[in-house]
Amino acid sequence: MTTNTQTTTRNQVDAGYETSKFALGVGVAAAAMIGIWASACMASAILDNGLGGIIRGLFSAITGS
């Protein structure tokens, strides 16, 4: 009876570990995709408006003018 209880507990711990490992992997993959998308958007904005236009737009967004 003791061996069976230990096996069940060990399997539950492994399932929890695997679940959290999977969730962490999904989170890292999502963060990487968001970072790549943000970099592509920033490069596009710089190509369309130039670096000066980006700085002026940032200043306008901060000050509201």
C-alpha positions in Angstrom: 0.0 0.0 0.0 2.8 2.4 0.8 4.5 1.9 -2.6 1.2 2.7 -4.4 0.8 6.0 -2.5 4.3 7.1 -3.2 3.8 6.4 -6.9 0.6 8.4 -7.0 2.2 11.4 -5.3 5.3 11.2 -7.5 3.0 11.3 -10.6 1.1 14.3 -9.3 4.3 16.2 -8.7 5.5 15.4 -12.2 2.2 16.5 -13.7 2.4 19.8 -11.9 6.0 20.3 -13.0 5.3 19.5 -16.6 2.2 21.8 -16.6 4.2 24.7 -15.3 7.1 24.0 -17.6 4.6 24.0 -20.6 3.0 27.3 -19.4 6.4 28.9 -19.0 7.4 27.8 -22.5 4.2 29.3 -23.9 4.8 32.5 -22.0 8.4 32.8 -23.3 7.3 32.1 -26.9 4.5 34.7 -26.7 7.0 37.3 -25.3 9.4 36.6 -28.1 6.7 37.0 -30.7 5.6 40.3 -29.2 9.2 41.5 -29.1 9.7 40.7 -32.7 6.4 42.3 -33.7 7.3 45.5 -31.7 10.7 45.7 -33.4 9.2 45.3 -36.8 6.7 48.1 -36.0 9.4 50.4 -34.7 11.5 49.8 -37.8 8.5 50.5 -40.1 7.8 53.8 -38.2 11.4 54.9 -38.5 11.4 54.2 -42.2 8.2 56.0 -42.8 8.8 59.1 -40.5 12.5 59.2 -39.9 14.1 59.3 -36.5 13.3 63.0 -36.0 9.6 62.3 -36.7 9.6 59.6 -34.1 11.2 61.8 -31.5 8.7 64.7 -32.3 5.8 62.3 -32.0 7.0 60.9 -28.7 7.5 64.4 -27.4 3.9 65.3 -28.5 2.5 62.2 -26.9 4.2 63.0 -23.6 3.4 66.7 -23.5 0.0 66.6 -25.2 0.8 69.4 -27.6 
